[in-house]
């Protein structure tokens, strides 16, 4: 028996969920779904100078996020691992544990990459239900879902993505990027890259941040917050005394690749990239990291043969 939901009933089901939960459709946002657990800016502590009271954020709200891309679900699985090891990120998990991820996918799912529940398109009228967690099991116990013995199943292919295939050999990518530090491509990219940090902000896996303290305009409250940072920004590697470990955009852009494809592989056994293409689509300079890696790997293989 297969658990399915009719395509025409999905909207009604989500409306029903909204009566008791906050439901967010990620399709409407440019930023990845990490923003709901690791916000672009969040206040950690607020100290009232008059009452001497220290307040922290309230994490009681539960949210349900509807995701339309397998890559985003895969990224969340990886980000959960990053935010748990080697040290658990308290503020991330306060939000993450009160969330449910639903994948609404219009292609066939070979291997479920993550989330709590995936609705997989199996024909023009129905979606198959893939339950991955107890949270997912809980929200399908209603009138919109039914069991069918032999539903009609059609294969739906996703877009061809050669970059995704490259990621299958994360070891090769790690070796090639580490070898490429003196490669001419970094000089070429340094002339193109604006150092704006957009590639980091739209990436579902980038997680660098900075901590800041500020005082309210009326001087009554002190606030400690963290906000997204990007290793392509000029101040990222600057330390007290004014020394900057990555002064040039060439150094910073290579460092971004190194973190994603070398350091990540050494720490987690895979690249911190899911080939979603968000960085390329958002880059004002038109840089495609898949093309960059393709050239690096090609030259690295030539070097290995010599």
C-alpha positions in Angstrom: 0.0 0.0 0.0 1.2 3.5 -0.8 0.2 6.7 1.1 -0.8 9.4 -1.4 -2.4 12.8 -1.6 -4.2 14.3 -4.5 -2.5 17.3 -6.1 -5.7 19.4 -5.9 -5.8 18.8 -2.1 -2.3 19.9 -1.2 -3.3 23.5 -1.0 -6.2 22.7 1.3 -4.0 20.6 3.5 -1.5 23.4 3.9 -4.3 25.9 4.7 -5.4 23.4 7.4 -1.9 23.3 8.8 -1.8 27.1 8.9 -4.7 27.1 11.4 -2.4 25.9 14.2 1.1 26.5 12.8 3.3 29.0 11.0 3.6 27.7 7.5 6.3 29.2 5.2 6.6 28.5 1.4 10.3 28.8 0.7 9.6 29.3 -3.0 8.8 32.9 -2.3 12.3 33.7 -0.9 15.6 34.4 -2.6 17.5 33.3 0.6 17.8 29.6 1.5 15.8 28.0 4.2 18.7 28.2 6.6 17.5 31.8 7.3 14.7 30.4 9.5 17.1 28.7 11.9 20.2 30.8 11.4 18.8 34.3 10.6 20.8 37.0 8.8 20.9 38.9 12.0 19.7 37.8 15.5 19.9 39.3 19.0 21.4 36.9 21.6 21.1 38.9 24.7 19.5 42.2 25.6 20.6 43.9 28.8 18.5 46.6 30.4 20.8 49.1 32.1 18.1 50.5 34.3 16.5 47.2 35.6 19.8 45.3 35.3 17.8 42.5 33.7 19.2 40.2 31.0 16.6 39.0 28.4 17.1 36.4 25.7 15.0 35.5 22.6 11.8 33.5 22.9 11.9 30.3 20.8 8.4 29.0 21.4 7.1 29.5 17.9 6.9 26.3 15.7 7.2 26.6 12.0 6.5 24.3 9.0 8.6 25.0 5.9 7.6 23.8 2.5 10.7 23.3 0.3 10.5 22.7 -3.5 14.1 21.6 -4.1 15.8 18.3 -3.1 19.1 20.3 -2.9 17.8 22.5 -0.2 16.7 19.4 1.8 20.1 17.9 1.3 21.7 21.1 2.4 19.7 21.2 5.6 20.8 17.7 6.5 24.4 18.8 6.1 23.9 22.1 8.0 22.4 20.1 10.9 25.6 18.1 11.0 27.7 21.3 10.9 25.7 23.0 13.6 26.1 19.9 15.9 29.7 19.0 15.4 32.2 19.7 16.8 30.1 22.0 19.1 26.4 22.3 19.2 25.0 25.7 18.2 22.5 26.4 20.9 20.6 29.2 19.1 20.3 27.3 15.8 18.9 24.2 17.5 16.4 26.2 19.6 14.7 27.1 16.3 15.5 23.9 14.3 14.0 21.5 16.9 10.7 23.4 16.7 10.4 23.1 12.9 9.1 20.6 10.3 10.5 20.4 6.8 8.2 19.3 4.0 9.5 18.6 0.5 7.0 19.2 -2.3 9.0 17.8 -5.1 8.0 17.6 -8.8 10.6 15.0 -9.8 11.2 11.4 -8.8 13.1 10.9 -5.6 15.7 8.2 -5.8 17.1 8.7 -2.3 15.4 11.0 0.2 18.0 13.6 1.1 16.5 14.9 4.3 13.5 16.7 5.8 10.6 15.2 7.8 8.2 14.5 5.0 8.5 14.5 1.2 5.6 14.7 -1.2 6.9 13.1 -4.4 5.1 13.6 -7.7 4.2 10.2 -9.2 1.6 11.3 -11.8 -0.3 14.4 -13.0 -2.8 14.1 -10.2 -1.1 12.5 -7.2 1.9 12.8 -4.9 3.4 9.9 -3.0 4.2 10.4 0.7 7.6 9.6 2.0 7.7 9.8 5.8 11.2 10.3 7.2 10.6 11.2 10.9 8.0 11.0 13.7 7.2 14.7 13.0 6.4 13.8 9.4 4.2 10.9 10.5 2.2 13.1 12.8 1.1 15.7 10.2 -0.2 13.2 7.7 -2.8 11.7 10.0 -5.8 13.5 8.5 -8.5 13.3 5.8 -6.3 14.5 3.0 -4.1 11.4 2.8 -5.2 7.9 1.8 -3.7 4.5 1.1 -3.8 3.1 -2.4 -2.7 -0.4 -3.4 -1.1 0.3 -6.8 -1.1 3.9 -7.7 0.0 4.9 -11.2 3.7 5.8 -11.0 5.5 7.8 -13.7 9.1 8.8 -13.6 9.9 12.6 -13.6 13.4 13.6 -14.3 15.0 16.6 -12.8 17.2 19.1 -14.7 20.5 17.7 -15.9 23.3 18.9 -13.6 26.9 17.9 -14.5 28.1 19.8 -11.5 26.1 17.5 -9.2 27.9 14.6 -10.7 31.3 16.2 -10.0 30.3 16.4 -6.3 30.1 12.6 -6.2 33.9 12.6 -6.1 34.5 15.0 -3.2 38.0 13.7 -2.7 39.0 14.6 -6.3 37.6 18.1 -5.8 39.4 18.6 -2.5 42.7 17.5 -4.1 42.2 19.7 -7.2 41.3 22.8 -5.3 44.1 22.5 -2.8 46.5 22.0 -5.7 45.1 25.0 -7.6 46.2 27.7 -5.2 48.8 29.0 -7.7 46.5 28.5 -10.7 45.9 31.4 -13.1 42.2 31.1 -12.7 42.2 32.9 -9.4 43.8 36.0 -11.0 41.1 35.9 -13.7 38.3 35.5 -11.1 39.8 38.3 -9.0 39.2 40.7 -11.9 35.6 39.6 -12.1 34.6 39.1 -8.5 33.1 42.2 -6.8 33.6 40.8 -3.3 30.0 41.5 -2.5 29.4 38.3 -0.5 26.1 37.5 -2.3 27.3 34.0 -3.1 27.7 33.3 0.6 24.3 34.8 1.6 22.3 32.7 -0.9 24.3 29.5 -0.3 22.2 27.0 1.8 25.4 25.8 3.5 27.6 28.9 4.2 27.5 29.6 7.9 30.2 32.1 8.8 29.1 34.9 11.2 30.4 37.7 13.3 29.4 38.8 16.8 28.7 42.5 17.5 27.7 44.5 20.6 25.6 47.6 20.2 23.8 50.1 22.4 20.3 51.4 21.8 19.9 55.0 20.7 18.5 56.0 24.1 21.5 54.4 25.8 19.1 52.2 27.9 19.9 48.8 26.5 23.0 46.8 25.4 22.5 44.1 22.8 24.7 41.3 21.7 23.9 40.0 18.2 25.4 37.8 15.5 24.9 38.3 11.8 26.0 36.6 8.6 29.5 37.2 7.4 31.3 36.2 4.2 34.9 35.3 3.6 34.9 37.3 0.4 34.4 40.5 2.3 37.4 42.8 2.9 37.1 42.8 6.8 36.5 39.1 7.2 40.1 38.0 8.0 41.1 41.3 9.6 42.2 41.1 13.3 43.1 43.4 16.1 46.1 45.6 15.2 44.9 45.9 11.6 46.6 42.8 10.1 44.5 41.1 7.4 45.3 37.5 6.5 43.5 37.8 3.2 44.1 41.3 1.9 43.3 40.7 -1.8 40.1 39.5 -3.4 42.1 36.7 -5.0 43.1 35.3 -1.6 39.5 35.7 -0.2 37.8 34.1 -3.2 40.2 31.1 -3.2 39.6 30.8 0.6 35.9 30.5 -0.1 36.5 27.6 -2.5 39.1 26.1 -0.1 36.6 26.1 2.8 33.8 24.5 0.7 35.8 21.8 -1.1 39.0 21.1 0.9 38.4 21.9 4.6 34.9 20.6 4.5 36.0 17.4 2.9 38.7 16.9 5.6 36.2 17.6 8.4 33.0 16.0 7.2 34.0 13.8 4.3 32.1 15.7 1.6 32.0 19.1 0.0 29.8 21.8 1.5 27.9 22.3 -1.7 24.8 20.7 -3.2 25.1 22.1 -6.7 21.9 24.1 -6.2 23.2 26.9 -8.5 22.0 29.7 -6.2 25.4 31.4 -6.2 25.7 31.4 -10.0 22.1 32.7 -10.5 22.7 35.6 -8.0 26.3 36.5 -8.8 26.3 40.0 -10.4 29.7 39.1 -12.1 28.2 36.0 -13.7 30.7 33.5 -12.0 29.6 29.9 -12.2 31.5 27.8 -9.6 30.7 24.6 -11.5 32.6 26.0 -14.5 35.5 27.0 -12.3 35.8 23.6 -10.7 35.6 21.9 -14.1 38.6 23.9 -15.4 40.6 23.2 -12.2 39.9 19.5 -12.2 40.8 19.2 -15.9 44.2 20.9 -15.3 44.8 18.9 -12.1 44.3 15.6 -14.0 46.8 16.7 -16.6 49.3 17.6 -13.9 48.8 14.1 -12.3 49.6 12.4 -15.6 52.8 14.3 -16.1 
